[in-house]
């Protein structure tokens, strides 16, 4: 397993250095995990997630291949960035949904794309994003733990690796952040 992680990290770094062939070899190695992250982020959406998760991965992939000047530290770093991109895609869709409800232009929907978020889900996602931004203003690391664990589906150990902190610190931050966010969200 360590050899696979090491080779994945080597491919990430080669890709960052401009080696397009490295990206071709990297894609099959990371696709399954990207799909798991997408499914995790979509777990509360409407049934039929297989196409939804696949569409989210593909949309995130299109953004990832345009990422420039990233010093990939390790595979967990790559998956953390991927999860963040997916979260922003979903958040942008939620904001477009809410804008449309207030008289914005109707969005054309391709049946192969992600389904439109329901109004309730869109509001929840935007409220959570606002609360997470408020937490980041108080403690950026705790907000990052939430991003990686909740949105990225990363394990405690993977989160600790990405943030270069101990798993115990991740758990303390995670417990505090969940309580803080619940209190913040109950205000609205």
Secondary structure by P-SEA (a helix, b strand, c coil): caaaaaaaaaaaaaaaaccaaaaaaaccccaaaaaaaaaaaaccccccaaaaaaaaaaaaaaaaaaccccccccaaaaaaaaaaaaaaaaaaaaaaaaaaaacccbbbbcccccccccaaaaaaaaaaaaaaaaaaaacaaaaaaaaacccccccaaaaaaaacccaaaaaaaaaaaaaaaaaaaaac
